[in-house]
């Protein structure tokens, strides 16, 4: 069901009906409602599944267990930038923005499930980096915003506007490693 809902949401936007989703998924509408209270909950499940492409809660818990290192930041950054850099995310941006006219509260909710969640996880990672002595900062929220900016750079806007293709894996690697290096040069603990 989630796959069918995802495809229809990306092509039709928020105007897709539960009848269309059930038909595309090959299930009855009663089966759809047995699994989800309504379209909003189904869309939320799709957004949550998309957000897990960045990093699942289990992966994140594993990532922050050992002391946070530069390699930890780079590993998180690769997944984060790889997700943000995809064409699908551009389509999701449009779907979420178009929800404003239908249900004004939904864009904020879906932002929190997707990009907002990624940023919260990065802040938590940086909180651990402070506790582990890798970085020093008075605000891990500000530091997370700055690290995200270093990772995404101007190319993120170029990809979103369609003036360049998404970054290749090699370009993502280079951008994330360079961003982490600059970040650690500024925020790294000084002897």
NORVENNOR-V188482 format. One line per field, one symbol per residue. ss: DSSP state (a for helix, b for strand, c for the rest). phi: phi as a letter, one per 20 degrees, with the letter a starting at -180 (. if undefined). burial: + if it has 16 or more other ideal C-beta (glycine too) atoms within 10 Angstrom, else -. A space follows every 10 residues. Layout:
# NORVENNOR-V188482
ss->???
phi->???
burial->???
This chain:
# NORVENNOR-V188482
ss->caaaaaaaaa aaaaaccaaa aaaaacccaa aaaaacccaa aaaaaaaaaa acccccaaaa aaaaacccca aaaaaaaaaa aaaaccaaaa aaaaaaaaaa aacccaaaaa aaacaaaaaa aaaaaaaaaa acccbcccca aaaaaaaaaa aaccaaaaaa ccccccccaa aaaaaaaaaa aaaaaaabcc c
phi->.ffffggfff edmfffdfff ffffemcfff fgffecfafg ffffffffff ffffafffff gffeffgfcg ffffffggff fgffeffgff ffgffffffg febgefgfff fffdgffgff ffffffgfff fenfccaebf ffffgffgff felffgffff emebfgffgf ffgfffffff ffgffeegfe f
burial->++-+++-+++ --++-+---- ++--+----- -+---+--++ -++++++--+ ++-++----+ --++---+-- -+++++++++ ++++++--++ -+--++--+- -----++-++ --+++-+++- +++-++++++ ---++-+--+ --++-+++-+ ++--++--++ -----++--- -++-+++-++ --++--+--- -
